[in-house]
């Protein structure tokens, strides 16, 4: 590995910081129109994903220990939810399964050190590539994120919503049975729609 795990953790924090720092959006009573979901395709990013609307595209550059790193992201916000996909190209990749696992572990630890409470963690496969899913809570906002490395590229998907909409009694729990049907349906639709095109 040609750069440190703490640098990888910093990059994860930078990518998710804009979403994780937000106050929980207020809950709304109306249902989103299902027909509003549409596919977004990033030719440069090499992926497709569906959003419940048109995402806003942004580029951000952060100075890191490995030099300037550009983040490409697509964000869509509703009155009660945030949908976020980002990717960055790193100067070097994590090459072995051990390095990838250590990078994912370090990223989790960095998120927790930043004041997010870990609710659950699991290994996932995203478009045939192994990655990690974390569900975190901070200030009443539930962040469900999936991230993975593909060669020198880091991808991250985030779905955020208030705990009152994510869990049946409004209190976070590691038990999937405590999550609301709406939360599971929307987050799974978003995550499972992600496909690599390259």
N, C-alpha and C positions, 0 to 999 in steps of 0.2 A: 504494500500500500504506500502510495507516494504522498499522502497528506494525512493529517491526524484525525482520529475519531472525534476529537473535540471540534475540529473544523466542520465535519459533517453535521454534528449536532447543532452547531451555530447556523448552518445553512437551513436545516429543518426549522429552527426557531424563526429565522428571518422569513421563510416562506409562509409560515402559519401565523406569524405575529399579527398581521393586519386583521385576520379573522378572529383569532383567539382573544384579542384585546377589546373587542367590541362588547358593549353592554347588550344583554339579551333584548331582542326586538320584542315589542308588545305582542301578545297573542291576538289572533283575529278569529272571529267566529265563522266567517265564510270559508267554503272549500275552494281550493284552486281549481280552475278549469283543466281537466285532464288533457283536453285537446291542445292546450298551450305548450305541452312538452314538444320540443323539437331538437333534431340532431345538430350538433355543432361539430365542425370538422376543422382540425388544425393540420394543414399540410406540413408546415415547418415542424410542428410538434410531433407529427406522426401518430395522431390518435383521433378518434371520434368519441363523443359522449353526448348524452341528452341533458338539456336543462329545461326547467318549466318557464321558458322565456328566452330572450336574447341576452347572452352574457356580455358584460363590459370587458374589453381587452386592455391589458396594461403591461408595461415593461418597467421593471425596477432594477436598478443596479446597486449592489451593496459591496462595500470594501471589506474583504475578509483576509484571513491569514494567507490565503493562496492567491490574493489579488482580487480585482473587480470581478464580480459574478453577476450575470444578468439573469433575472427571473422573468419568465413569460407566464402570464396568468390570465385566466378567464373567470370572472366572478358574476354571479347572478344573485340578487337579493330580492326577497319578497318581504311582506310585512312581518313575517315570523320565521324566516329561514334564510340561510346563506349557503350557496353552492359555489365551490371553489376548485379549480384545477390549475396546477402549475407544473412547469418543468424548467430545469436548468441543465446546462451542459457544463460538466466539471472538467478541469484540466487533466484529471486522471480518475480512473474508476476503481471501485472496490472489486477485486478480481476473484478471490476465493470465497467459497461458502462461509468460511469462518470470518473473513473480513466483512462480508455483507451482514452476517448476524451481529457481529460486534458493532457495526455502524448503526443498525436498526436499534440495538439495545441502548447505545449511547444517545441516540435521538430521543428515545423514550425517557431516559434519565434526565435529559436536558429539559424536556417539556415539564416534567414533574418538578424539577428545580426552579422552573419559572412560575411556580405557584398553581399549576394545574393538578387536580386530583385525578389519579388514574382509577377509572371505574372497571375497565376490562381491557384485555390485550389478547390478540390471537394472530397466528400466522394465516395468511391468505394467499391465494393465487390470483393475480390480476393479469388477464390476457395471456395466461400461460407462464407468467413470471412470478416467482415467489416474493412476497412482501409482508407487510405488517399492518394490522389494524389496531388502532387505539381508540378507546372512548374515554374522553376526559371531561372534567367539569371545572369551571371557574366562574364565580359570581353568578351562578344560576344558569349559565350557558353550557349546553352540552355540545361538545365537539367530537364528531366521529370522523376519524381520518384514516386514510389508507395511503401508504407510500412504498415505493420500490425503486431499485436501481436497475437500469438496463444499460449495460456497458458503462459509458461515462455520463449517462443522463439520469437525473433524479426526477421522478414524477411524484406528485402529491395530490390527493383528492380529499376534500373536506366538506362535510355537511354539518351545519350548526343550527341549533334551535334551542329555545328555552326548555329547562327541565320539566316545566308544567305541560309541555306538549309532547315531550319524549317519553315520559314515564306515567303510568296509570294513576299513581297517587301524587305525582309531582315531585317525588324524591328519587334521586338516582340510585340505581341498583345494578350489580353485575349480572343479575338473573335476566336473561333475554325475555322470559315470560312477563316481566314487569314493564316492558316497553309497550307503548301504544301501537295499535295496528297502523295508524296513519304514519307514525315515525318509521316503522319498519318498512312499510310500503314505499314511502318516498325515498328514504336513504338507499334501500336496496335497488330501486329503479335507477337511481343516479349512479351508484357504484357499479352495478352489473352491466350498465350500458357502455362502460368505458372499454374501448377496443383499440389495440395498436394497429396502425395501418402500414407500418414499414416493416 
